[in-house]
Amino acid sequence: MWLVSSVLTTIPEFLTSTKLLGAKGYTVLTAPDGPTGLAITRKYSISVVVLDFRMPGLDGNQVARVLMQEHPKLPVVICSGFPDDIPESLKWFADVVLEKGDGSDTLLSAIDKLIGSETKKARA
């Protein structure tokens, strides 16, 4: 899981993306599992969560349920190598659903759009 601008991620495969996000001025926090990711959302102000569907401790669906209750307006990007396994309820909750093979540019674009839209909402 990752948290952006802070970005939180739980996806180790996106190490290259975390470096790119850092170069764009984002602060990226990483969590090795769902419980740690949730603890980070409770401690820090997070702009976007990048959430894996399959992870240790709590899976993406379980983490998303907690995020919906604790941070209902927090944008969430779901990434999975198994998109067909993602429950419809989780797809509905997510702001963006990506496959891990979509690449760093797709992820960065999604994060930029989500953070941009959140900034616009905050100014309105």
Backbone torsions as a table, in degrees:
resi	resn	phi	psi	omega
1	MET	NA	140.7	173.4
2	TRP	-123.3	153.9	172.5
3	LEU	-123.3	131.4	-176.3
4	VAL	-112.6	143.0	166.9
5	SER	77.6	-15.2	68.3
6	SER	-120.5	139.5	175.4
7	VAL	-107.0	134.3	174.8
8	LEU	-110.8	133.7	175.8
9	THR	-135.8	150.0	173.3
10	THR	-114.6	16.8	-171.4
11	ILE	-111.9	99.7	-177.6
12	PRO	-63.3	-24.7	-179.3
13	GLU	-64.6	-15.4	-177.7
14	PHE	-97.2	28.2	178.6
15	LEU	-56.7	-43.0	177.9
16	THR	-60.5	-42.0	179.3
17	SER	-63.6	-37.0	179.8
18	THR	-64.5	-36.8	177.2
19	LYS	-66.2	-41.3	178.5
20	LEU	-65.8	-41.1	177.6
21	LEU	-63.2	-41.4	177.3
22	GLY	-61.5	-40.1	178.7
23	ALA	-66.0	-25.0	178.6
24	LYS	-88.5	2.4	176.6
25	GLY	97.6	2.1	177.8
26	TYR	-82.0	148.3	169.7
27	THR	-96.2	126.7	-177.9
28	VAL	-113.6	123.9	175.8
29	LEU	-107.7	137.1	-179.7
30	THR	-117.5	149.8	177.7
31	ALA	-131.4	135.9	-179.4
32	PRO	-77.1	-12.8	-176.9
33	ASP	-158.8	172.1	-178.3
34	GLY	-60.5	-49.6	-179.0
35	PRO	-59.3	-39.3	178.7
36	THR	-66.7	-41.0	177.6
37	GLY	-60.3	-43.4	178.0
38	LEU	-63.7	-39.9	178.1
39	ALA	-61.4	-38.1	178.7
40	ILE	-65.4	-41.0	179.9
41	THR	-64.9	-24.2	179.5
42	ARG	-83.4	-20.9	-175.7
43	LYS	-99.3	-32.8	-173.6
44	TYR	-120.7	157.0	173.4
45	SER	-81.7	116.5	-175.2
46	ILE	-111.9	138.2	179.2
47	SER	-94.3	-34.4	-178.7
48	VAL	-149.4	142.0	172.3
49	VAL	-110.5	130.9	172.3
50	VAL	-107.5	113.6	-167.3
51	LEU	-118.5	129.1	173.5
52	ASP	-81.7	149.2	177.4
53	PHE	-77.8	-44.0	179.8
54	ARG	-102.4	112.8	177.6
55	MET	-152.9	161.5	-177.7
56	PRO	-73.8	161.4	176.7
57	GLY	84.0	-73.3	174.4
58	LEU	-133.5	138.7	178.3
59	ASP	-80.8	174.0	-176.8
60	GLY	-57.8	-35.9	179.0
61	ASN	-65.6	-43.6	179.1
62	GLN	-65.7	-42.4	178.3
63	VAL	-63.9	-43.2	-179.9
64	ALA	-59.9	-38.9	178.7
65	ARG	-61.3	-42.7	178.6
66	VAL	-67.6	-43.2	179.0
67	LEU	-60.6	-39.0	178.6
68	MET	-59.8	-37.3	-179.0
69	GLN	-78.4	-43.9	-172.9
70	GLU	-87.9	-31.1	-176.0
71	HIS	-141.0	66.7	-172.1
72	PRO	-62.1	-20.7	-179.0
73	LYS	-99.9	-0.1	-178.9
74	LEU	-72.2	121.0	178.5
75	PRO	-65.1	139.9	-178.7
76	VAL	-129.6	130.3	172.4
77	VAL	-107.5	121.9	176.7
78	ILE	-98.1	128.2	176.0
79	CYS	-122.8	137.4	-179.5
80	SER	-152.8	145.2	170.9
81	GLY	-81.9	-7.0	-178.3
82	PHE	-129.7	65.2	-174.4
83	PRO	-61.3	-27.7	179.5
84	ASP	-70.5	-19.0	179.7
85	ASP	-85.4	-10.3	-177.6
86	ILE	-73.4	124.7	179.5
87	PRO	-63.0	148.5	179.5
88	GLU	-57.4	-35.8	-179.4
89	SER	-62.4	-35.2	178.7
90	LEU	-74.3	-39.0	176.1
91	LYS	-61.9	-37.6	179.9
92	TRP	-65.5	-40.1	-178.7
93	PHE	-70.2	-36.8	-174.4
94	ALA	-69.0	145.5	173.7
95	ASP	-78.5	-32.0	179.3
96	VAL	-145.4	139.2	173.9
97	VAL	-119.8	123.1	-179.3
98	LEU	-124.4	152.9	169.5
99	GLU	-90.3	146.4	-179.6
100	LYS	-57.1	-28.9	179.7
101	GLY	-77.6	-2.7	-178.1
102	ASP	-67.3	-23.2	174.8
103	GLY	94.4	164.9	-175.9
104	SER	-64.2	-39.8	-177.6
105	ASP	-61.6	-40.0	179.4
106	THR	-65.4	-43.7	178.1
107	LEU	-63.1	-47.0	-179.2
108	LEU	-61.5	-40.4	178.3
109	SER	-62.8	-43.7	179.5
110	ALA	-62.7	-43.9	-179.7
111	ILE	-64.9	-45.2	178.3
112	ASP	-57.2	-44.3	-179.7
113	LYS	-65.7	-42.7	-179.1
114	LEU	-66.4	-43.5	179.4
115	ILE	-68.3	-38.6	176.4
116	GLY	-62.0	-42.1	-179.9
117	SER	-69.9	-34.4	177.7
118	GLU	-68.4	-38.2	178.4
119	THR	-64.0	-42.2	178.7
120	LYS	-63.7	-40.9	178.7
121	LYS	-63.2	-40.3	-177.7
122	ALA	-66.7	-32.1	-179.1
123	ARG	-80.2	-22.5	-176.0
124	ALA	-70.9	NA	NA
